[in-house]
């Protein structure tokens, strides 16, 4: 701890922190423009100047470390005049169009000018602030607008791209008065490696960078903010959505201060909200009459649906009906839909699209660990020293996770191993890249485990205390020597050995996978092999270790947790377990079916055989997600009744009766 004085008061602060951080901990506000902690610490704006006793000049508080006995003054006339002058220098070339700027009211430079009572810079250059808009390399992309006249060269955008998005698509080019934010060689932004996460826009303290879709749709004071969770992949990024007075969404930002994305966002979360404003959204129920849809009332649609389901249940039995929940709906919605299927209709024919992506994860991890879910949190990534990614193109499918992985590798020297038949986006960052033949994942994983066993670097204490069946697994693994595995996978044996040694010697390792592992006829075996590797090395049950299946849709995990599966109730409790069933019967007050139902992959086939007569689908679109769409279409056209609950007239909804 360091003893210091700030504005005449004594404080004790942590070692090795900046004056800015020390003042912040003391509740003293120091203005900044270019500073973003841990991301952009350029010290280029000189707005955070403070006076330190015995120092020859004023010091920039964002980069000056506290020392024992330091006396700091934050509000002396000398300090305030320096801050004001530096602010006026920044404003000298800045356009005076605040009234028409989309960042009006959300501009840090504007706020500081107001605070320091600057109506007009003493150094104002009228010929520069009233010029015509310049052409830039950003003009042709559909997402981000750059106005170089408004740029204050704080470098927050460049540093955010490099240190938060970990992409390095933009830079400061040239020098001195010619300095400018630019793409490499001034190429169009869309031709660079930019991922259009627009974190640079969110970081910009002025109106130099702005989202093109929101231009002219309202200033921040006119928009209503709602905090929510992204509706796309399973990362669960926290977002801030902004809507205008007509209830149209106009902007999305990553929400800062949470342990999931902490302000990060991807192109889907940032710009993928337009569907909410779509004129094609359904606003009234539709009933098919004479082969055509007609609008109807909610009461009529609900009564008609209930009537038809009741008739079919009474005529053909409960198991003639199938129900689909949705990985795009909330836990509450999914809990209700599986309860409706079981307690009202009397069938376990309930499923969701996790069947098509991560059902092998639910089974494999359920066998290995007792629960078909990730064993660790996203926040654990920062505590790992090896990150093993297999069967996942997370740079596209889960971009925010990819950013966190790349940041951890860059800042903390963690090792990154990537295994994929394709040269995926993360491959160029990998310390070891293994490009194996499709369908050889089990052989590859067994080969890596063979290296660990033959080198004697398995975690014996963990294995003895927390696992069983090693000797049986060992008999199989030892058959997969490097020569054999190299022939099967078409990967150089030295690369497999290198990966095995890194993983085996790691203190903390995390494995990430997606559908490159699960969507196989051997998907469960693939997942079991992943789990075996983690157990062999003792990488389960601590910070910075574990298995992380990255889910496709926003609530795959929740839909499964809620019991939208044909063989389990909520919490993965088996429907054919009498004790479990008795508990739910007591809770719900009804007799429940005792046999597992049919998965969604069997719905079409059963319809063609005449065994399934009706389907109720909530937020699911089997005519898009199933492998054989023609088969599903043929089957669903044979149904006596199809009800689809969705916000759009999807491919499946076009076949619906309601």
C-alpha positions as CSV (number, residue, x, y, z in Angstrom):
1,X,0.0,0.0,0.0
2,X,1.1,3.6,-0.7
3,X,0.4,6.6,1.5
4,X,-0.4,9.7,-0.6
5,X,-2.2,13.0,-0.4
6,X,-4.9,14.2,-2.8
7,X,-6.0,17.8,-2.5
8,X,-4.6,18.0,1.0
9,X,-6.3,14.8,2.3
10,X,-4.4,11.6,3.3
11,X,-5.2,8.4,1.5
12,X,-3.8,4.9,1.5
13,X,-4.0,3.2,-2.0
14,X,-2.8,0.0,-3.6
15,X,0.7,-0.3,-5.0
16,X,1.3,0.0,-8.7
17,X,-1.8,2.0,-9.6
18,X,-2.1,5.2,-11.6
19,X,-2.9,8.6,-10.1
20,X,-6.1,8.4,-12.1
21,X,-7.1,5.2,-10.4
22,X,-6.1,6.5,-7.0
23,X,-8.3,9.6,-7.5
24,X,-11.1,7.5,-8.7
25,X,-10.9,5.3,-5.6
26,X,-11.0,8.5,-3.5
27,X,-14.2,9.6,-5.3
28,X,-12.4,12.4,-7.2
29,X,-13.4,12.8,-10.8
30,X,-10.6,13.4,-13.3
31,X,-11.8,14.1,-16.9
32,X,-10.5,11.9,-19.7
33,X,-11.0,11.6,-23.4
34,X,-8.6,9.0,-24.8
35,X,-8.5,6.6,-21.8
36,X,-10.3,3.3,-21.6
37,X,-8.9,1.1,-18.8
38,X,-7.0,-1.9,-20.1
39,X,-7.9,-1.1,-23.7
40,X,-6.8,2.4,-24.6
41,X,-4.2,4.0,-22.4
42,X,-2.5,6.3,-25.0
43,X,-2.3,9.4,-22.8
44,X,-2.8,11.5,-26.0
45,X,-5.5,13.9,-25.0
46,X,-3.8,15.5,-21.9
47,X,-7.2,16.3,-20.4
48,X,-6.4,14.3,-17.2
49,X,-3.5,16.5,-16.1
50,X,-2.8,16.9,-12.4
51,X,-0.2,18.8,-10.4
52,X,2.3,16.8,-8.3
53,X,4.4,18.4,-5.6
54,X,8.1,18.8,-6.7
55,X,7.3,17.7,-10.3
56,X,8.7,20.0,-13.0
57,X,5.6,19.8,-15.2
58,X,2.0,18.8,-14.9
59,X,1.6,15.0,-15.2
60,X,-0.9,12.9,-17.1
61,X,-2.7,11.0,-14.4
62,X,-3.7,8.0,-16.6
63,X,-0.1,6.9,-17.0
64,X,1.6,8.3,-13.9
65,X,2.0,5.7,-11.1
66,X,1.6,6.7,-7.4
67,X,4.7,6.7,-5.2
68,X,5.0,6.8,-1.5
69,X,4.4,10.2,0.0
70,X,3.1,11.7,-3.4
71,X,1.1,14.9,-3.0
72,X,-1.4,15.4,-5.8
73,X,-3.5,18.4,-6.7
74,X,-6.4,17.9,-9.0
75,X,-8.1,21.3,-9.2
76,X,-5.5,24.1,-9.0
77,X,-5.8,27.1,-11.4
78,X,-2.8,25.8,-13.2
79,X,-4.4,22.4,-13.7
80,X,-7.8,23.7,-14.8
81,X,-6.2,26.1,-17.3
82,X,-4.1,23.4,-18.8
83,X,-7.1,21.1,-19.2
84,X,-9.1,23.9,-20.8
85,X,-6.3,24.8,-23.2
86,X,-5.8,21.2,-24.2
87,X,-9.5,20.9,-24.8
88,X,-9.5,24.0,-26.9
89,X,-6.7,22.6,-29.0
90,X,-8.7,19.5,-29.6
91,X,-11.7,21.7,-30.6
92,X,-9.7,23.8,-32.9
93,X,-10.3,21.6,-35.9
94,X,-13.6,20.1,-34.8
95,X,-16.8,20.8,-36.8
96,X,-19.4,23.0,-35.1
97,X,-22.4,21.0,-36.1
98,X,-23.5,19.7,-32.8
99,X,-27.1,20.6,-33.6
100,X,-27.3,18.1,-36.4
101,X,-24.8,15.5,-35.2
102,X,-26.2,12.1,-34.3
103,X,-24.0,11.9,-31.2
104,X,-25.4,15.2,-29.8
105,X,-26.1,14.5,-26.1
106,X,-23.9,11.3,-26.2
107,X,-20.6,13.0,-26.9
108,X,-17.8,13.2,-24.3
109,X,-16.1,16.1,-26.1
110,X,-19.4,18.1,-26.0
111,X,-19.8,17.3,-22.3
112,X,-16.3,18.5,-21.4
113,X,-16.7,21.7,-23.5
114,X,-19.8,22.3,-21.5
115,X,-18.1,21.6,-18.2
116,X,-15.2,23.9,-19.0
117,X,-17.5,26.6,-20.4
118,X,-15.9,26.6,-23.8
119,X,-18.2,28.3,-26.3
120,X,-15.5,28.8,-28.9
121,X,-11.9,27.6,-29.1
122,X,-9.3,30.3,-29.1
123,X,-7.5,28.3,-31.7
124,X,-10.5,27.7,-34.0
125,X,-9.5,27.1,-37.6
126,X,-12.7,28.0,-39.6
127,X,-11.4,26.8,-42.9
128,X,-11.0,23.3,-41.4
129,X,-14.2,23.1,-39.4
130,X,-16.5,24.1,-42.2
131,X,-15.1,22.1,-45.1
132,X,-16.8,19.5,-47.3
133,X,-17.0,15.9,-46.1
134,X,-14.0,14.0,-47.1
135,X,-14.1,10.7,-48.9
136,X,-12.7,7.8,-46.8
137,X,-12.1,4.1,-47.1
138,X,-15.1,3.6,-44.8
139,X,-17.7,5.0,-47.2
140,X,-18.7,1.9,-49.1
141,X,-19.4,-0.5,-46.2
142,X,-23.0,-0.8,-45.0
143,X,-22.4,-0.5,-41.3
144,X,-20.0,2.2,-40.1
145,X,-19.6,5.8,-41.1
146,X,-16.3,7.6,-40.4
147,X,-16.0,11.4,-40.5
148,X,-12.3,12.3,-40.3
149,X,-13.2,16.0,-39.6
150,X,-14.7,15.0,-36.2
151,X,-11.9,12.6,-35.3
152,X,-9.8,13.9,-32.4
153,X,-7.1,11.2,-32.9
154,X,-7.6,9.8,-29.4
155,X,-6.9,6.3,-30.8
156,X,-9.6,4.7,-28.7
157,X,-11.1,3.1,-31.8
158,X,-7.7,1.7,-32.9
159,X,-6.9,0.4,-29.4
160,X,-10.3,-1.1,-29.0
161,X,-10.0,-2.9,-32.3
162,X,-6.5,-4.2,-31.3
163,X,-7.1,-4.9,-27.6
164,X,-10.8,-5.7,-27.2
165,X,-11.9,-7.1,-30.5
166,X,-8.3,-8.3,-31.1
167,X,-8.7,-7.8,-34.8
168,X,-6.3,-4.9,-35.7
169,X,-8.3,-3.9,-38.8
170,X,-7.6,-0.2,-38.4
171,X,-4.6,1.9,-37.4
172,X,-3.2,5.5,-37.2
173,X,-1.5,6.2,-40.5
174,X,0.9,8.9,-41.3
175,X,2.5,11.3,-38.8
176,X,2.0,14.7,-37.3
177,X,-0.7,16.9,-38.8
178,X,-1.3,14.2,-41.5
179,X,-2.2,11.5,-38.9
180,X,-5.5,9.8,-39.5
181,X,-7.4,6.8,-38.5
182,X,-7.2,4.5,-41.5
183,X,-7.4,1.0,-42.9
184,X,-4.2,-0.8,-44.1
185,X,-3.2,0.9,-47.4
186,X,-6.5,2.8,-47.2
187,X,-8.4,-0.2,-48.6
188,X,-12.2,-0.2,-48.2
189,X,-13.1,-1.4,-44.7
190,X,-15.2,-4.3,-46.0
191,X,-12.0,-5.7,-47.7
192,X,-10.0,-5.7,-44.5
193,X,-10.2,-8.3,-41.7
194,X,-12.8,-6.1,-40.0
195,X,-15.6,-8.2,-38.4
196,X,-18.0,-5.2,-38.1
197,X,-18.5,-5.7,-34.4
198,X,-18.5,-1.9,-34.3
199,X,-16.8,-1.9,-30.9
200,X,-14.7,1.0,-32.4
201,X,-18.0,3.0,-32.7
202,X,-19.0,2.3,-29.2
203,X,-15.6,3.3,-27.9
204,X,-15.5,6.6,-29.9
205,X,-16.0,9.6,-27.5
206,X,-17.2,11.9,-30.3
207,X,-19.2,11.6,-33.5
208,X,-16.4,10.6,-35.8
209,X,-17.6,7.0,-35.9
210,X,-21.4,6.3,-36.1
211,X,-23.6,3.3,-37.0
212,X,-25.0,4.0,-40.5
213,X,-28.4,2.3,-39.8
214,X,-29.1,4.8,-36.9
215,X,-28.2,8.0,-38.7
216,X,-31.0,10.5,-38.7
217,X,-33.2,8.3,-36.4
218,X,-32.9,10.3,-33.2
219,X,-30.5,11.6,-30.7
220,X,-29.7,9.8,-27.5
221,X,-32.1,12.0,-25.5
222,X,-35.0,10.9,-27.8
223,X,-34.2,7.2,-27.5
224,X,-35.5,4.8,-24.8
225,X,-32.9,2.3,-23.5
226,X,-33.7,-1.3,-22.6
227,X,-31.2,-3.7,-21.1
228,X,-31.6,-7.2,-22.5
229,X,-29.8,-10.4,-23.7
230,X,-28.8,-11.0,-27.3
231,X,-31.2,-13.2,-29.2
232,X,-28.6,-14.9,-31.4
233,X,-25.9,-17.4,-30.2
234,X,-25.5,-19.0,-26.8
235,X,-22.9,-16.6,-25.4
236,X,-25.7,-14.6,-23.7
237,X,-24.2,-11.1,-24.3
238,X,-25.8,-8.3,-22.3
239,X,-27.0,-5.6,-24.6
240,X,-28.4,-2.1,-24.4
241,X,-31.2,-1.6,-27.0
242,X,-32.4,1.8,-28.0
243,X,-35.8,2.5,-29.5
244,X,-37.4,5.7,-30.7
245,X,-40.8,7.1,-29.8
246,X,-42.5,5.0,-32.4
247,X,-41.1,1.8,-30.7
248,X,-38.7,1.1,-33.5
249,X,-35.2,-0.2,-32.6
250,X,-32.5,2.1,-33.9
251,X,-29.3,1.0,-32.1
252,X,-27.7,-1.7,-30.0
253,X,-24.6,-1.5,-27.8
254,X,-22.7,-4.1,-25.7
255,X,-23.5,-3.5,-22.0
256,X,-20.4,-2.8,-19.9
257,X,-19.7,-4.0,-16.4
258,X,-20.9,-7.6,-16.6
259,X,-18.9,-10.8,-16.5
260,X,-20.1,-12.2,-19.8
261,X,-19.2,-9.7,-22.6
262,X,-18.4,-6.5,-20.6
263,X,-19.2,-4.2,-23.5
264,X,-18.1,-6.5,-26.3
265,X,-20.5,-7.2,-29.1
266,X,-20.5,-8.9,-32.6
267,X,-21.9,-7.9,-35.9
268,X,-25.1,-10.0,-35.2
269,X,-25.8,-8.4,-31.9
270,X,-24.8,-5.0,-33.1
271,X,-26.7,-4.8,-36.4
272,X,-29.0,-7.9,-36.4
273,X,-31.9,-6.2,-34.6
274,X,-33.7,-5.1,-37.8
275,X,-36.0,-8.1,-37.9
276,X,-37.8,-6.6,-34.9
277,X,-38.8,-3.6,-37.1
278,X,-39.7,-5.8,-40.0
279,X,-43.1,-5.1,-41.7
280,X,-43.4,-8.9,-42.3
281,X,-43.8,-9.6,-38.6
282,X,-47.1,-11.3,-37.7
283,X,-49.3,-9.1,-35.6
284,X,-52.5,-11.1,-35.7
285,X,-53.3,-14.8,-35.7
286,X,-54.0,-16.5,-39.0
287,X,-56.4,-19.4,-39.7
288,X,-56.4,-21.3,-42.9
289,X,-59.8,-21.4,-44.7
290,X,-60.2,-22.9,-48.1
291,X,-56.4,-23.2,-48.5
292,X,-55.8,-19.5,-47.7
293,X,-54.8,-17.7,-44.5
294,X,-57.2,-15.1,-43.0
295,X,-56.7,-12.9,-40.0
296,X,-58.6,-13.7,-36.9
297,X,-58.9,-12.7,-33.3
298,X,-56.7,-14.2,-30.5
299,X,-59.8,-15.7,-28.8
300,X,-60.9,-17.5,-32.0
301,X,-57.4,-18.8,-32.7
302,X,-56.8,-20.1,-29.2
303,X,-60.3,-21.8,-29.0
304,X,-59.9,-23.4,-32.4
305,X,-56.4,-24.7,-31.6
306,X,-57.6,-26.1,-28.3
307,X,-60.7,-27.7,-30.0
308,X,-58.6,-29.4,-32.7
309,X,-56.0,-30.7,-30.3
310,X,-58.6,-32.1,-28.0
311,X,-60.4,-33.8,-30.9
312,X,-57.2,-35.5,-32.1
313,X,-56.2,-36.5,-28.6
314,X,-59.6,-38.1,-28.0
315,X,-59.7,-39.8,-31.4
316,X,-56.1,-41.1,-31.7
317,X,-54.7,-40.8,-28.2
318,X,-52.1,-38.4,-26.6
319,X,-49.1,-39.8,-28.5
320,X,-50.6,-38.8,-31.8
321,X,-49.6,-35.3,-31.0
322,X,-46.1,-33.8,-31.1
323,X,-45.0,-30.5,-29.4
324,X,-41.9,-28.4,-30.2
325,X,-40.4,-25.9,-27.8
326,X,-37.7,-23.5,-28.9
327,X,-34.1,-22.7,-28.2
328,X,-34.9,-19.1,-29.1
329,X,-37.5,-18.7,-26.4
330,X,-37.2,-18.1,-22.6
331,X,-36.9,-20.6,-19.9
332,X,-40.4,-19.7,-18.8
333,X,-41.9,-20.3,-22.3
334,X,-40.1,-23.6,-22.6
335,X,-41.1,-24.8,-19.1
336,X,-44.8,-24.1,-20.0
337,X,-44.7,-25.8,-23.4
338,X,-43.3,-29.0,-22.0
339,X,-45.7,-28.9,-19.1
340,X,-48.6,-28.3,-21.6
341,X,-47.4,-31.4,-23.6
342,X,-47.2,-33.7,-20.6
343,X,-49.8,-32.4,-18.2
344,X,-52.5,-31.3,-20.7
345,X,-52.0,-33.3,-23.8
346,X,-50.6,-36.3,-21.9
347,X,-47.6,-37.0,-24.2
348,X,-43.8,-37.0,-23.9
349,X,-43.5,-36.2,-27.6
350,X,-41.8,-32.9,-26.9
351,X,-38.5,-31.7,-28.3
352,X,-36.5,-28.7,-29.5
353,X,-33.8,-27.9,-32.1
354,X,-31.1,-28.9,-29.6
355,X,-31.8,-32.4,-30.9
356,X,-30.1,-31.3,-34.2
357,X,-27.1,-29.6,-32.7
358,X,-26.2,-30.4,-29.1
359,X,-28.2,-33.5,-28.1
360,X,-24.9,-35.5,-28.3
361,X,-23.5,-33.0,-25.8
362,X,-26.4,-33.6,-23.4
363,X,-25.9,-37.4,-23.6
364,X,-22.1,-37.4,-23.6
365,X,-21.5,-34.9,-20.8
366,X,-24.4,-36.4,-18.9
367,X,-22.7,-39.8,-18.9
368,X,-19.3,-38.2,-18.0
369,X,-20.2,-35.5,-15.5
370,X,-23.9,-36.1,-14.6
371,X,-25.1,-32.9,-16.5
372,X,-25.2,-32.0,-20.1
373,X,-23.9,-28.5,-19.7
374,X,-20.6,-26.5,-19.6
375,X,-18.6,-27.3,-16.5
376,X,-17.3,-23.7,-16.2
377,X,-18.1,-20.1,-16.9
378,X,-16.9,-17.7,-19.6
379,X,-15.1,-15.7,-16.9
380,X,-12.9,-18.8,-16.2
381,X,-11.1,-18.3,-19.6
382,X,-8.8,-15.7,-18.0
383,X,-7.5,-18.3,-15.5
384,X,-6.6,-21.0,-18.1
385,X,-3.1,-21.4,-19.5
386,X,-4.1,-23.6,-22.4
387,X,-7.3,-23.2,-24.6
388,X,-8.1,-26.2,-26.8
389,X,-10.6,-25.5,-29.5
390,X,-11.9,-28.4,-31.6
391,X,-14.7,-28.5,-34.1
392,X,-15.6,-24.9,-33.6
393,X,-15.3,-21.9,-35.9
394,X,-16.0,-19.6,-33.0
395,X,-14.7,-16.5,-34.8
396,X,-17.9,-16.7,-36.9
397,X,-20.3,-18.6,-34.6
398,X,-19.4,-17.1,-31.2
399,X,-17.3,-14.0,-32.0
400,X,-17.3,-12.6,-28.5
401,X,-15.9,-15.8,-27.1
402,X,-13.3,-15.7,-29.8
403,X,-12.4,-12.2,-28.8
404,X,-12.0,-13.2,-25.2
405,X,-9.8,-16.2,-26.2
406,X,-7.6,-14.1,-28.4
407,X,-7.3,-11.4,-25.8
408,X,-6.2,-13.9,-23.1
409,X,-3.7,-15.4,-25.5
410,X,-2.3,-12.0,-26.4
411,X,-2.2,-10.5,-22.9
412,X,-1.4,-13.5,-20.8
413,X,0.6,-15.7,-23.1
414,X,-1.9,-18.6,-22.8
415,X,-1.4,-21.3,-25.4
416,X,-4.1,-21.8,-28.1
417,X,-4.6,-25.1,-29.9
418,X,-7.1,-25.2,-32.7
419,X,-8.3,-28.5,-34.4
420,X,-10.5,-28.3,-37.4
421,X,-10.6,-29.8,-41.0
422,X,-11.0,-26.2,-42.2
423,X,-8.6,-23.3,-41.8
424,X,-11.0,-21.4,-39.5
425,X,-10.8,-17.8,-38.4
426,X,-9.0,-18.7,-35.1
427,X,-6.4,-20.9,-36.9
428,X,-4.0,-18.0,-37.7
429,X,-3.8,-17.1,-34.0
430,X,-3.1,-20.7,-32.9
431,X,0.1,-21.8,-31.3
432,X,-0.7,-25.3,-32.7
433,X,-3.1,-25.8,-35.6
434,X,-4.2,-29.4,-36.4
435,X,-6.1,-29.8,-39.7
436,X,-7.4,-33.3,-39.4
437,X,-9.6,-35.3,-41.8
438,X,-13.3,-34.9,-41.2
439,X,-14.8,-37.6,-39.0
440,X,-11.5,-38.5,-37.3
441,X,-12.0,-36.6,-34.0
442,X,-12.1,-39.6,-31.8
443,X,-8.9,-41.0,-33.3
444,X,-7.2,-37.5,-32.9
445,X,-8.3,-37.2,-29.3
446,X,-7.2,-40.7,-28.5
447,X,-3.8,-40.0,-30.1
448,X,-3.4,-36.9,-27.8
449,X,-4.4,-39.0,-24.8
450,X,-1.9,-41.6,-25.9
451,X,0.9,-39.1,-25.8
452,X,-0.2,-38.0,-22.3
453,X,-0.2,-41.6,-21.0
454,X,3.0,-42.7,-22.6
455,X,4.8,-39.6,-21.3
456,X,3.3,-40.3,-17.8
457,X,1.9,-36.8,-17.5
458,X,-1.7,-37.7,-16.7
459,X,-3.1,-36.3,-13.4
460,X,-3.0,-39.4,-11.3
461,X,-4.3,-37.9,-8.1
462,X,-7.4,-36.5,-9.9
463,X,-8.0,-39.8,-11.7
464,X,-7.8,-41.8,-8.5
465,X,-10.0,-39.5,-6.4
466,X,-12.6,-38.5,-9.0
467,X,-12.9,-40.9,-11.9
468,X,-13.5,-44.5,-12.7
469,X,-12.9,-46.9,-15.6
470,X,-9.4,-45.7,-16.5
471,X,-8.0,-49.2,-17.2
472,X,-10.7,-49.9,-19.7
473,X,-10.2,-46.6,-21.5
474,X,-6.5,-47.1,-21.3
475,X,-6.7,-50.3,-23.3
476,X,-8.4,-48.5,-26.1
477,X,-6.1,-45.4,-26.0
478,X,-2.9,-47.3,-26.1
479,X,-3.9,-48.8,-29.5
480,X,-3.8,-45.3,-30.9
481,X,-0.1,-44.7,-31.2
482,X,1.1,-41.7,-33.2
483,X,1.8,-43.7,-36.4
484,X,-1.7,-45.1,-36.4
485,X,-3.4,-41.8,-35.6
486,X,-1.3,-39.9,-38.2
487,X,-2.5,-42.3,-40.9
488,X,-6.1,-42.0,-39.8
489,X,-6.2,-38.2,-39.4
490,X,-3.7,-37.3,-42.0
491,X,-1.9,-35.1,-39.4
492,X,1.9,-35.1,-38.9
493,X,2.6,-37.1,-35.7
494,X,5.0,-34.5,-34.4
495,X,2.1,-31.9,-34.4
496,X,-0.1,-34.4,-32.4
497,X,2.8,-35.0,-30.0
498,X,3.3,-31.3,-29.6
499,X,-0.4,-30.7,-28.8
500,X,-0.4,-33.7,-26.3
501,X,2.6,-32.4,-24.4
502,X,1.2,-28.9,-24.1
503,X,-2.2,-30.2,-22.9
504,X,-0.6,-32.8,-20.6
505,X,1.7,-30.3,-18.9
506,X,-0.9,-27.5,-18.6
507,X,-1.8,-26.3,-15.2
508,X,-5.3,-25.2,-16.3
509,X,-6.9,-26.2,-19.6
510,X,-10.3,-25.5,-21.1
511,X,-11.8,-27.3,-24.1
512,X,-14.3,-25.5,-26.4
513,X,-16.3,-27.3,-29.1
514,X,-19.4,-26.8,-31.2
515,X,-21.2,-28.7,-33.9
516,X,-17.9,-29.8,-35.6
517,X,-17.9,-32.3,-32.7
518,X,-21.6,-33.0,-32.1
519,X,-23.2,-33.2,-35.6
520,X,-21.8,-36.6,-36.4
521,X,-23.1,-40.2,-36.3
522,X,-20.4,-40.5,-33.7
523,X,-21.3,-37.3,-31.9
524,X,-21.7,-38.8,-28.5
525,X,-18.4,-40.7,-28.8
526,X,-16.7,-37.4,-29.8
527,X,-18.1,-35.7,-26.7
528,X,-17.1,-38.6,-24.5
529,X,-13.5,-38.4,-25.9
530,X,-13.4,-34.6,-25.1
531,X,-14.6,-35.4,-21.5
532,X,-12.1,-38.2,-21.2
533,X,-9.2,-35.9,-22.1
534,X,-10.3,-33.4,-19.5
535,X,-10.6,-36.1,-16.8
536,X,-7.3,-37.7,-17.8
537,X,-5.5,-34.3,-17.2
538,X,-7.6,-33.4,-14.2
539,X,-9.0,-30.3,-15.8
540,X,-12.5,-30.4,-14.2
541,X,-13.8,-28.6,-11.1
542,X,-11.5,-25.7,-10.7
543,X,-11.2,-22.1,-12.0
544,X,-9.8,-21.9,-15.5
545,X,-10.5,-25.5,-16.4
546,X,-13.4,-27.5,-17.9
547,X,-15.4,-28.4,-21.0
548,X,-17.3,-25.6,-22.7
549,X,-19.8,-26.7,-25.4
550,X,-20.7,-23.5,-27.2
551,X,-24.4,-23.5,-27.9
552,X,-25.8,-22.4,-31.2
553,X,-29.1,-20.5,-30.4
554,X,-29.6,-18.2,-27.5
555,X,-31.3,-20.7,-25.2
556,X,-30.3,-24.2,-26.2
557,X,-29.1,-24.9,-22.7
558,X,-32.2,-23.4,-21.1
559,X,-34.7,-25.3,-23.3
560,X,-33.0,-28.6,-22.4
561,X,-32.8,-27.6,-18.7
562,X,-36.5,-26.9,-18.7
563,X,-37.2,-30.4,-20.0
564,X,-38.1,-29.8,-23.6
565,X,-36.8,-33.2,-24.4
566,X,-38.8,-36.5,-24.9
567,X,-37.0,-38.5,-22.2
568,X,-36.6,-36.1,-19.3
569,X,-38.5,-33.7,-17.1
570,X,-37.2,-30.3,-16.0
571,X,-33.7,-30.7,-14.6
572,X,-32.9,-33.8,-16.7
573,X,-35.0,-36.1,-14.4
574,X,-36.0,-39.2,-16.4
575,X,-39.7,-39.6,-17.4
576,X,-39.5,-43.4,-16.9
577,X,-38.3,-43.1,-13.3
578,X,-41.3,-43.8,-11.1
579,X,-40.1,-41.7,-8.2
580,X,-39.4,-38.7,-10.4
581,X,-42.7,-39.1,-12.2
582,X,-44.6,-39.3,-8.9
583,X,-43.0,-36.0,-7.7
584,X,-44.1,-34.2,-10.9
585,X,-47.6,-35.8,-10.7
586,X,-47.9,-34.5,-7.2
587,X,-46.7,-31.0,-8.2
588,X,-48.9,-30.8,-11.3
589,X,-51.9,-32.7,-10.0
590,X,-52.2,-35.0,-13.0
591,X,-51.2,-38.5,-14.2
592,X,-48.2,-38.3,-16.4
593,X,-47.1,-40.6,-19.3
594,X,-44.4,-43.1,-18.3
595,X,-42.6,-43.8,-21.6
596,X,-40.1,-41.5,-23.3
597,X,-41.6,-39.8,-26.3
598,X,-40.4,-39.3,-29.9
599,X,-37.7,-36.8,-30.9
600,X,-38.4,-34.2,-33.5
601,X,-36.3,-36.2,-36.0
602,X,-39.1,-38.8,-36.0
603,X,-42.1,-36.5,-36.3
604,X,-42.2,-36.5,-40.1
605,X,-41.7,-40.2,-40.4
606,X,-44.5,-40.9,-37.9
607,X,-46.8,-38.5,-39.7
608,X,-46.2,-40.4,-43.0
609,X,-47.0,-43.6,-41.2
610,X,-50.2,-42.1,-39.8
611,X,-49.0,-42.4,-36.2
612,X,-48.7,-38.6,-35.6
613,X,-51.7,-36.6,-36.5
614,X,-51.0,-33.1,-35.0
615,X,-48.0,-30.9,-34.1
616,X,-47.8,-27.7,-32.1
617,X,-44.6,-25.8,-32.8
618,X,-43.5,-22.9,-30.7
619,X,-40.7,-20.8,-32.3
620,X,-39.4,-23.8,-34.3
621,X,-39.0,-24.2,-38.0
622,X,-38.3,-27.8,-38.9
623,X,-38.6,-27.1,-42.6
624,X,-35.4,-25.1,-42.2
625,X,-33.5,-27.0,-39.5
626,X,-34.1,-30.6,-40.4
627,X,-31.5,-32.5,-42.6
628,X,-34.1,-33.8,-45.1
629,X,-36.5,-30.9,-45.7
630,X,-38.4,-32.7,-48.4
631,X,-39.1,-35.5,-46.0
632,X,-40.3,-33.1,-43.3
633,X,-42.5,-31.2,-45.7
634,X,-44.1,-34.4,-47.0
635,X,-44.7,-35.6,-43.4
636,X,-46.1,-32.3,-42.1
637,X,-48.5,-32.0,-45.1
638,X,-50.0,-35.4,-44.0
639,X,-50.9,-34.0,-40.5
640,X,-54.5,-33.4,-39.7
641,X,-53.6,-30.3,-37.7
642,X,-50.5,-28.1,-37.5
643,X,-50.3,-25.1,-35.2
644,X,-47.2,-22.8,-35.4
645,X,-46.5,-20.1,-32.9
646,X,-44.0,-17.7,-34.4
647,X,-43.3,-14.0,-35.1
648,X,-42.9,-14.6,-38.9
649,X,-44.6,-16.7,-41.5
650,X,-41.8,-19.2,-41.6
651,X,-41.4,-22.1,-44.0
652,X,-43.1,-24.4,-41.4
653,X,-45.8,-21.8,-40.7
654,X,-46.8,-21.6,-44.3
655,X,-48.1,-25.2,-43.9
656,X,-50.0,-24.5,-40.7
657,X,-53.7,-24.6,-40.1
658,X,-53.2,-21.9,-37.4
